[in-house]
């Protein structure tokens, strides 16, 4: 059972993040100071930095659960299931759930969140750093059943594929196309992309 102190910590963490994202979406990431976020969340700046060491963390902690996800999928795959099959299944499951990380989520705040990340150089750079870490983690997982070069090449191709698919999905929704129209295209694109990887 989670203790009172931990629950309180999570509440403060979420309150700061919610205040930050709301301000950033309203005015732009670069136009809002950390002091303004702290004031909106009703905490001091030192308290804010205890929870979020850098301004970018106020935004990108929301994707932290997905870090090293591909490596976890490969390691948790069923017996006899090939790595690319497991990654394909996982991505298609994400599309079906409209997981924001697949780009296939038309909630206005999710669409705006992605736009902010793509359009803000410091956020985009941090995401690329996360992706490099994810690529290393996936290569390590793949190297458990393949040689190191093959593992590194496949890891880079898988993460690039997922990035391209997610960006295409988001761009279609951001352009105003309805989810019901974009979703079957997203599934076909994912099937095509993973079939290429599987070769």
C-alpha positions as CSV (number, residue, x, y, z in Angstrom):
1,X,0.0,0.0,0.0
2,X,1.3,3.5,-0.9
3,X,2.1,5.6,2.2
4,X,0.7,9.0,2.9
5,X,4.0,10.8,2.2
6,X,4.3,9.1,-1.3
7,X,0.6,9.9,-2.1
8,X,1.3,13.6,-1.1
9,X,4.4,13.6,-3.2
10,X,2.5,12.3,-6.3
11,X,-0.2,14.9,-5.8
12,X,2.4,17.7,-5.7
13,X,4.2,16.2,-8.7
14,X,0.9,16.1,-10.7
15,X,-0.2,19.6,-9.7
16,X,3.1,21.1,-10.8
17,X,3.0,19.2,-14.1
18,X,-0.6,20.1,-14.8
19,X,0.0,23.8,-14.1
20,X,3.1,23.7,-16.3
21,X,1.5,22.0,-19.3
22,X,-1.6,24.2,-19.1
23,X,0.6,27.4,-19.2
24,X,2.9,26.0,-21.9
25,X,0.0,25.1,-24.2
26,X,-1.7,28.4,-23.6
27,X,1.4,30.7,-24.2
28,X,4.2,28.5,-25.5
29,X,7.0,26.7,-23.8
30,X,9.6,29.4,-24.2
31,X,7.2,32.2,-23.1
32,X,6.6,30.8,-19.6
33,X,9.2,31.0,-16.8
34,X,9.7,28.4,-14.2
35,X,8.8,31.0,-11.6
36,X,5.4,31.4,-13.3
37,X,4.9,27.6,-13.2
38,X,5.8,27.5,-9.5
39,X,3.4,30.3,-8.7
40,X,0.5,28.7,-10.7
41,X,1.2,25.4,-8.8
42,X,1.5,27.2,-5.5
43,X,4.9,25.9,-4.7
44,X,8.3,27.5,-4.3
45,X,10.9,27.4,-7.1
46,X,13.2,25.1,-5.0
47,X,10.3,22.8,-4.4
48,X,9.6,22.7,-8.2
49,X,13.2,21.8,-8.9
50,X,13.1,19.0,-6.4
51,X,10.4,17.3,-8.5
52,X,11.6,18.5,-12.0
53,X,15.4,19.1,-12.3
54,X,15.0,20.9,-15.7
55,X,12.2,22.9,-17.3
56,X,11.9,20.3,-20.1
57,X,11.1,17.7,-17.5
58,X,7.9,19.5,-16.7
59,X,6.7,18.4,-20.1
60,X,8.5,15.2,-21.0
61,X,8.0,13.3,-17.8
62,X,4.6,12.5,-19.4
63,X,6.4,10.2,-21.8
64,X,8.7,8.7,-19.2
65,X,6.7,5.5,-19.0
66,X,7.5,4.8,-22.6
67,X,11.3,5.0,-22.2
68,X,13.0,1.7,-23.0
69,X,9.5,0.3,-23.9
70,X,10.7,-1.5,-27.0
71,X,13.4,-3.3,-25.1
72,X,10.8,-4.4,-22.5
73,X,8.5,-5.7,-25.3
74,X,11.3,-7.7,-26.8
75,X,12.3,-9.3,-23.5
76,X,8.7,-10.0,-22.5
77,X,7.6,-11.6,-25.8
78,X,6.0,-15.0,-25.9
79,X,7.9,-18.2,-26.6
80,X,8.6,-18.6,-30.3
81,X,7.6,-15.0,-31.1
82,X,10.2,-13.1,-33.1
83,X,11.2,-9.6,-31.8
84,X,9.8,-7.8,-34.8
85,X,6.5,-9.7,-34.4
86,X,6.3,-8.6,-30.8
87,X,7.1,-5.0,-31.6
88,X,4.5,-5.0,-34.4
89,X,1.8,-6.4,-32.1
90,X,2.7,-3.9,-29.4
91,X,2.5,-0.9,-31.9
92,X,-0.8,-2.2,-33.3
93,X,-2.2,-2.6,-29.8
94,X,-1.2,1.0,-29.1
95,X,-3.0,2.2,-32.2
96,X,-6.2,0.3,-31.1
97,X,-5.9,2.0,-27.6
98,X,-5.3,5.4,-29.2
99,X,-2.1,5.6,-27.1
100,X,-0.8,9.2,-27.6
101,X,2.7,7.8,-28.2
102,X,1.5,6.3,-31.5
103,X,0.3,9.8,-32.6
104,X,-3.2,8.4,-33.1
105,X,-5.1,10.3,-30.5
106,X,-7.3,13.3,-31.4
107,X,-7.9,14.8,-28.0
108,X,-7.2,18.5,-28.5
109,X,-4.7,18.7,-25.6
110,X,-2.8,15.6,-26.9
111,X,-2.6,17.1,-30.4
112,X,-1.4,20.5,-29.0
113,X,1.1,18.7,-26.7
114,X,2.7,17.0,-29.7
115,X,2.8,20.2,-31.7
116,X,4.5,22.0,-28.8
117,X,7.1,19.2,-28.5
118,X,7.9,19.1,-32.2
119,X,8.0,22.9,-32.5
120,X,10.2,23.6,-29.4
121,X,13.9,23.0,-30.1
122,X,14.9,22.2,-26.5
123,X,12.0,19.7,-26.2
124,X,12.7,18.1,-29.6
125,X,16.4,17.8,-28.7
126,X,15.6,16.1,-25.4
127,X,13.2,13.6,-27.1
128,X,16.1,12.7,-29.5
129,X,18.3,12.1,-26.5
130,X,15.6,9.8,-25.1
131,X,15.4,8.0,-28.4
132,X,19.2,7.4,-28.4
133,X,18.9,5.8,-25.0
134,X,15.9,3.7,-26.2
135,X,17.9,2.6,-29.2
136,X,20.8,1.4,-27.0
137,X,18.4,-0.4,-24.7
138,X,16.6,-2.1,-27.6
139,X,19.9,-3.1,-29.2
140,X,21.0,-4.7,-25.9
141,X,17.7,-6.7,-25.8
142,X,18.0,-7.8,-29.4
143,X,21.7,-8.8,-28.9
144,X,20.5,-11.5,-26.6
145,X,19.4,-13.5,-29.7
146,X,21.4,-11.9,-32.5
147,X,24.9,-10.6,-33.2
148,X,25.7,-7.1,-32.1
149,X,25.7,-5.4,-35.5
150,X,22.3,-6.9,-36.5
151,X,20.9,-5.9,-33.1
152,X,22.1,-2.3,-33.5
153,X,20.9,-1.9,-37.1
154,X,17.5,-3.4,-36.3
155,X,17.1,-1.2,-33.1
156,X,17.8,1.9,-35.2
157,X,15.3,0.9,-37.9
158,X,12.6,0.0,-35.5
159,X,12.7,3.2,-33.5
160,X,12.9,5.3,-36.7
161,X,9.9,3.4,-38.1
162,X,7.9,4.0,-35.0
163,X,8.8,7.7,-35.0
164,X,7.8,8.1,-38.7
165,X,4.5,6.3,-38.1
166,X,3.6,8.4,-35.0
167,X,4.5,11.7,-36.7
168,X,2.4,10.8,-39.8
169,X,-0.6,10.0,-37.6
170,X,-0.3,13.1,-35.5
171,X,0.2,15.3,-38.7
172,X,-3.0,13.9,-40.2
173,X,-5.0,14.6,-37.0
174,X,-3.4,18.0,-36.6
175,X,-4.5,18.9,-40.1
176,X,-8.1,18.3,-39.0
177,X,-8.8,14.8,-40.5
178,X,-11.2,12.7,-38.4
179,X,-9.8,9.9,-36.3
180,X,-12.2,7.4,-37.9
181,X,-10.6,8.2,-41.3
182,X,-7.0,8.2,-40.1
183,X,-7.1,5.1,-38.0
184,X,-7.4,2.5,-40.8
185,X,-4.7,4.2,-42.7
186,X,-2.5,4.2,-39.6
187,X,-3.0,0.4,-39.2
188,X,-2.2,-0.2,-42.9
189,X,0.9,1.9,-42.7
190,X,2.1,0.1,-39.5
191,X,1.5,-3.3,-41.1
192,X,3.5,-2.2,-44.2
193,X,6.3,-0.7,-42.1
194,X,6.7,-3.8,-39.9
195,X,6.6,-6.1,-42.9
196,X,9.5,-4.2,-44.3
197,X,11.4,-4.6,-41.1
198,X,10.6,-8.3,-41.0
199,X,12.3,-8.9,-44.3
